[in-house]
Amino acid sequence: MTAMAVTLVGLLLLVAAVVVFVAWRDRNRLSSDEDPGAVLRAGAEQDRHEAERHIVQGQAASRNMPNNSM
């Protein structure tokens, strides 16, 4: 019975050590808040949106301008 209790405690300690190690390793691996690729994609998407908005505003302004040709 004593051998069984010692084995069980040993297994529980081993499982706890593995859980602590994996949590520590994942925390170090995920130290940055954002994925660098996602940051680049978001910046490119924002630039594209601003360029499209600029084009649409230019088209709207040219439609509202009076025609100078006679």
Protein Blocks (a to p, Z undefined) as FASTA:
>chain_A
ZZmmmmmmmmmmmmmmmmmmmmmmmmmmmmpfbdfklmmmmmmmmmmmmmmmmmmmmmmm
mmmpccfbZZ
